Amino acid sequence: MDLNAASLLREGLLVRLEAGGLELEAGAVERVSTPGLQVLAAAAASARARGAAFRLRGVPAALADAIRDLDLAAAIPTEG
């Protein structure tokens, strides 16, 4: 999830948020950048504001470490 992927991710998440909550499989993430994390945090905040669910499943170590390092655990809900 680098800068280029963050833009595409944002567009896809906006469409999905219109339909309700989101549960995303994150197992294929190998690298993540700050813009990618910002997109995830914003999507999670938008879901919360709408009363919808948001969760990342299958979070690999690289993504979990980045979320922890930037102190975003409360902003980006994860599962495993």
C-alpha positions, 0 to 999 in steps of 0.5 A: 500500500504505497502512495499510488495504491492509496489513491486507488484504495481510497476510491474503492473504499468510498464506493464500498462505504456507501453500501455499508460496513467494511471488512477487508482481508489484508493478508496480501499487504507486504509494505505500507506507507503513511498515505495508505494508513491515512486512507485506512484511518479515514475510512474507519472514521467514516464508517464509525460516523455512519454507524457502520462496521470497519475491520481489517482481517488477516493483518500481516506483521508489516501492516500491524507494525506500521499501525502500531508504530504510528499509534493508529491501533485505536483508529484502525480496527484489526483482527488477527 
